[in-house]
Amino acid sequence: MKIIDNKQIWKGFFTYLHGYEIIDTYVRVAFQMDLTFDGNSFTGTSTDSESENIFTEPIMVKGFIENDIISFVINYPYHYYKDEDGNIKLDKNAQHPTIEYFGYYEKSEKKYSGTWEMIIFEEKISKDEYIEEVANGEFEIYRDK
């Protein structure tokens, strides 16, 4: 995909598993990215329907588009999570894990689709070995303006 305009708005959604039981379902969250492109690379901010009213600082985005691949990371200003009752809790003293997105362009649909993941827990068990707990889901995104 060739980049023409430097400032662009992209919209889409991401999903994540709600709970840890087999019968749990994926939650779908709408999000938007306001991006500034420099060649194939971009930076900007993101908002999503789940956290849009809880942060006073911007959610930062950085990534690139090359050929039919999109890759970007999202960094929330501080840690947030949902408690067992589904209420959003904040911890301004902790850093939220970086969320890594990777996807491919679907020409017929004119959108990118892919997966995201973040490491929510990591423990070193030897010099070169770690145990990780990873959260992941899917996403779709397309250029709006």
Order of alpha helices (4+ residues) and beta strands (2+ residues): beta-beta-beta-beta-beta-beta-beta-beta-beta-beta
